[in-house]
Amino acid sequence: MTPLEIADMIGIICFAASGFLIAVHYKLDILGIFIAAFLTALGGGMIRDVLANKTPFIFTHTLPVILVIATVLISLLFKLHKIDDFESKTAFIVSDAIGLVSFAITGSIIAIENEFNFLGVLILAFLTAVGGGTIRDILINKVPAILVSEFYATVALIVGLTVFILDSFDMRSLFSLTIVFVCGVALRLLAYYKNWHLPTLSK
């Protein structure tokens, strides 16, 4: 299994779980819950593949769909939907951070493999990481996390930049990507708990 496949599977599972929790929090019905989970987990990857001129992965492989369905069913089995104030729970924060960084890595790799330039790598890392969650938030009439959350989308850009630099120096490997993954998740969690924000212009 390649680093791309590993990162993609991790991102799908973690984002499906976060999509499930947010859907339950907003009192969506069971169909709405599955739609939210699917959009969060697979929306960014679909945007990534379309921009890379590829048939979306979920249209040619059944594993992503199985992972989303299994994640939702397991979440129901363990009654994760009964958690109060889930957005402040460590499990949700960690899973969301893991999904964010995993998808930023997959977006970067796909961009590099398709010979995108520096800007293309950053954009694909960004869109893969936050695209699904943004579509979900718009559907449920919630301000997208990338506009208000603590140092959220910035982490995806930093990860994309790091992967691009590693590839430029021929240092991209499973080991180096694992280090990027761990550091990216740690940065996101640190930003959350330290309440880091980018500057705003509001008074």
C-alpha positions in Angstrom: 0.0 0.0 0.0 1.4 3.4 -1.0 1.7 6.4 1.2 -1.0 8.1 -0.9 -3.5 5.2 -0.3 -2.7 5.1 3.5 -3.2 8.8 3.9 -6.4 8.7 1.8 -7.9 5.9 3.9 -7.0 7.6 7.2 -8.5 10.9 6.0 -11.8 9.3 4.8 -12.4 7.5 8.1 -11.6 10.5 10.3 -13.6 13.0 8.2 -16.6 10.6 7.9 -16.6 10.5 11.7 -16.5 14.3 12.1 -19.2 14.7 9.4 -21.4 12.2 11.3 -21.0 14.1 14.5 -21.8 17.4 13.0 -24.8 16.1 11.2 -26.2 14.6 14.5 -25.5 17.9 16.3 -27.6 19.8 13.7 -30.4 17.2 14.0 -30.3 15.9 10.5 -32.3 12.7 9.7 -30.5 9.4 8.9 -30.2 10.3 5.2 -28.8 13.7 6.0 -26.3 12.1 8.3 -25.0 9.8 5.6 -24.9 12.7 3.1 -23.0 14.8 5.5 -20.5 12.0 6.2 -20.1 11.2 2.5 -19.6 14.9 1.6 -17.1 15.5 4.4 -15.1 12.4 3.7 -15.2 12.3 -0.1 -16.0 15.8 -1.3 -12.4 17.1 -1.1 -11.1 14.1 -2.9 -13.6 14.5 -5.7 -12.6 18.1 -6.2 -8.9 17.1 -6.1 -9.4 14.4 -8.8 -11.4 16.6 -11.1 -8.8 19.3 -11.0 -6.1 16.7 -11.6 -8.1 15.6 -14.7 -8.8 12.1 -13.2 -11.9 10.1 -12.7 -12.9 10.6 -9.1 -11.5 7.7 -7.0 -14.9 6.9 -5.5 -16.3 6.2 -8.9 -13.9 3.5 -9.7 -13.2 1.9 -6.2 -15.7 0.7 -3.6 -13.4 1.0 -0.6 -14.0 4.7 0.1 -17.8 4.1 0.2 -17.4 1.1 2.4 -15.2 3.0 4.8 -17.7 5.8 5.1 -20.6 3.5 5.7 -18.7 1.4 8.2 -17.6 4.5 10.1 -21.2 5.8 10.4 -22.5 2.4 11.5 -19.7 2.0 14.1 -20.4 5.5 15.3 -24.0 4.6 15.8 -23.1 1.3 17.4 -20.9 3.0 20.0 -23.5 5.8 20.4 -21.1 8.6 19.6 -24.1 10.7 18.6 -25.0 10.9 22.3 -21.9 12.9 23.1 -22.7 16.4 24.3 -20.7 19.4 23.1 -18.8 17.1 20.7 -16.9 20.0 19.1 -14.8 20.4 22.3 -14.2 16.7 22.8 -10.7 15.5 22.3 -11.8 12.6 20.1 -13.5 14.9 17.6 -10.7 17.4 17.6 -8.1 14.8 17.0 -10.0 13.0 14.3 -10.7 16.2 12.4 -7.0 17.2 12.7 -5.9 13.8 11.3 -8.4 14.0 8.4 -7.2 17.5 7.6 -3.5 16.6 7.5 -4.1 13.3 5.7 -6.0 14.9 2.9 -3.6 17.8 2.6 -0.9 15.2 2.0 -2.9 13.3 -0.6 -3.7 16.5 -2.4 0.0 17.5 -2.5 1.1 14.1 -3.8 -1.6 14.1 -6.5 -0.6 17.6 -7.6 3.1 16.7 -7.7 2.5 13.5 -9.6 0.5 15.5 -12.2 3.4 18.0 -12.4 1.5 20.9 -10.9 3.7 23.9 -10.0 4.1 25.3 -6.5 0.8 27.2 -6.5 -1.0 24.2 -7.9 0.4 22.0 -5.1 -0.8 24.4 -2.4 -4.3 24.8 -4.0 -4.8 21.1 -4.3 -3.6 20.4 -0.8 -6.0 23.1 0.5 -9.0 22.0 -1.5 -8.6 18.4 -0.8 -8.3 19.1 3.0 -11.1 21.5 3.4 -13.4 21.1 0.3 -15.7 18.4 1.7 -16.2 20.1 5.1 -16.9 23.4 3.4 -19.6 21.9 1.2 -21.1 20.2 4.2 -21.1 23.4 6.2 -22.8 25.3 3.4 -25.5 22.7 3.1 -26.4 22.8 6.8 -26.2 26.7 6.8 -23.1 26.8 9.0 -20.2 29.2 8.6 -17.4 27.1 7.0 -14.7 26.2 9.5 -12.0 27.5 7.2 -13.3 31.1 7.7 -13.5 31.1 11.4 -11.6 28.2 13.0 -8.3 28.4 14.8 -5.4 28.2 12.3 -7.4 25.5 10.3 -6.9 25.9 6.6 -3.4 27.4 7.3 -2.3 23.9 8.5 -3.2 22.4 5.1 -1.2 25.1 3.3 1.8 24.5 5.5 1.6 20.7 4.9 1.3 21.2 1.2 4.4 23.5 1.2 6.4 21.0 3.2 5.5 18.1 0.9 6.5 20.3 -2.1 9.8 21.1 -0.6 10.5 17.5 0.3 9.8 16.4 -3.3 11.9 19.2 -4.7 14.9 17.9 -2.8 14.0 14.3 -3.6 13.3 13.6 0.1 9.7 12.5 -0.2 9.3 9.0 1.3 7.0 7.1 3.6 9.2 8.1 6.5 9.4 11.8 5.7 5.6 11.9 5.0 5.0 10.2 8.3 7.0 13.0 10.1 5.0 15.6 8.1 1.8 13.9 9.2 2.7 13.8 12.9 3.9 17.4 12.9 0.9 18.6 11.0 -1.5 17.0 13.4 0.5 18.3 16.4 0.4 21.9 14.9 -3.4 21.7 14.4 -3.9 20.5 17.9 -1.6 23.1 19.4 -3.4 25.8 17.4 -6.7 24.6 18.8 -5.7 24.4 22.4 -3.7 27.6 22.3 -6.6 29.3 20.4 -4.4 30.6 17.7 -6.2 32.7 15.0 -5.1 34.6 12.0 -5.5 38.4 12.3 -8.9 39.8 11.5 -9.9 43.3 10.4 -13.0 43.4 12.6 -13.1 45.8 15.6 
